[in-house]
Amino acid sequence: MDIFQEWRSGAESLQWRSLTPANHGREVEIFHRRSGTPGAPALVCVHGFPTSSIDFFALTRELGSEFEIFVLDFPGFGLSEKPPSPYVYSLYDDARLLLHMIGDIWRLSRYTLLTHDRGTSVGLVALDMIAKDGAAVAPGEAVLTNANIFLPLANLTPFQKALLDPSTARSAAAEVTPEALAAGMGALTFLPRRTLGHPEIAALAKCLAHNSGVRVLPDTIQYLNERSPDETKWLEALSHLPVGTSLVWGLHDNISPLRVANFVWEAFLKKKPGRNRYWIVPSADHYLQCDAPKELAEIIRLTVKGDDLPLQTLGARSDGPVLVDQTR
């Protein structure tokens, strides 16, 4: 199965004009996709770094008969355009793009927001914009998955550190191929570990190669520097929103380790308005939507259904997702 070709075959595209002043109104071609069952409950999935919406391929297979699923690739990622420097990639610009898609293109009045990795930062900015400006309709529920949303507790890889260092960034990007980067991620951030021969890792390599994605890694990773001064502000804003929020974390993540989720839950989510839940998925690493799509799908079903739940291990299985805490 060629996941990349199947994903691309469902593509739509549009032109997005960047609102970041340094980009001087530059237009960028954006890939977006909708799948599943038209008219069913809407699920908006927001991808991370350095990957793309194709991360949610397996989840669309699990939920396609019950949800209409909406995704996009942000500028610099996946099948979207990847303009080189001096183009400035920004979480704030991507949040405005996400809200434009939700409100103006997909015209969603009710939806669940699912975010991962860098996409969780975009989601937090978007939720803050909704609360302040009414930029779009707020989601009924927000599901936040593995992400470096509190950098002091994160573990950056040597490659990430090299990309962030201006003295090594361009040479580090020049020395890696899409295939090598995908294989390295498969060996370190997926569970079970995957090689380049695995369909998901092969598709990831093709997405990284599309429009010379590796070339812009030193630019797209700057979101970590952008978020650093504002991450506590975004989390504090979320702590006051009445949107029900579920934190869902792959247990074996060493880049965004469990201590990140524990801190965010205790400091910002546990006492916020709304129905809030904290799940741990023992069978997953950083890419839990790839490692445990069936388990994540069941958590999303339960979240959208809205029934009260006892603290539990789903399916009473030793490797099942654990609802470790919840508040209302």
Buried (B, 14 or more C-beta within 10 A) or exposed (E): EEBBEEBBEEEEBBEBEBEBEEBEEBEBBBBBBBBBEEEBBBBBBBBBBBBBBBBBBBBBBBBBEBBBBBBBBBBBBBBBBBBEEEBBBBBBBBBBBBBBBBBEBBEBEEBBBBBBBBBBBBBBBBBBBBBEEEBBBBBBBBBBBBBBBBBEBBEBBEBBBBBBEEEBBBEBBEEBEBBBBBBBBBEBBBBEEBEBEBBBBBBBBBBBBBBEBBBBBBBBBBBBEBBEEBBEEBBEBBBEBEBBBBBBBBBBBEBBBBEBBBBBBEBBBBEBBBBBBBBBBBBBBBBBBBBBBBBBBBBBBBBBEEEEBEEEBBEEEEBBBBBBBBBE
